[in-house]
Amino acid sequence: MAAEKKNELTYEQAMDELEKIISDMESGRLPLEKSIEAFERGSALVKYCRGKLDVYTKKLDEITGAGSSGDAAGGAFADDEIDGDDEEDSENE
């Protein structure tokens, strides 16, 4: 299993490969068979990148406490903790 992780592409590597495939296909210099192979590989890379983005999005949601609405209501700091207004207000009363 550790060998599989070593051979796994990073998101950036997958995107670089995908960009090269797109460039090669757009050039029109690939023979038909190679174009089909490139399209298949490109499709697999798109799926892989989407999966990685889904994982990273979920991690960020966990970190920020964002729910399905994208609201970070469960974040680490409440608004009054950030601006410090509550301390000053309670001292002045």
Secondary structure, DSSP 8 states (H G I E B T S, - for coil): -HHHHHHS--HHHHHHHHHHHHHHHHHT-S-HHHHHHHHHHHHHHHHHHHHHHHHHHHHHHHHHT--TT---TT-SS-HHHHH-HHHHHHHH-
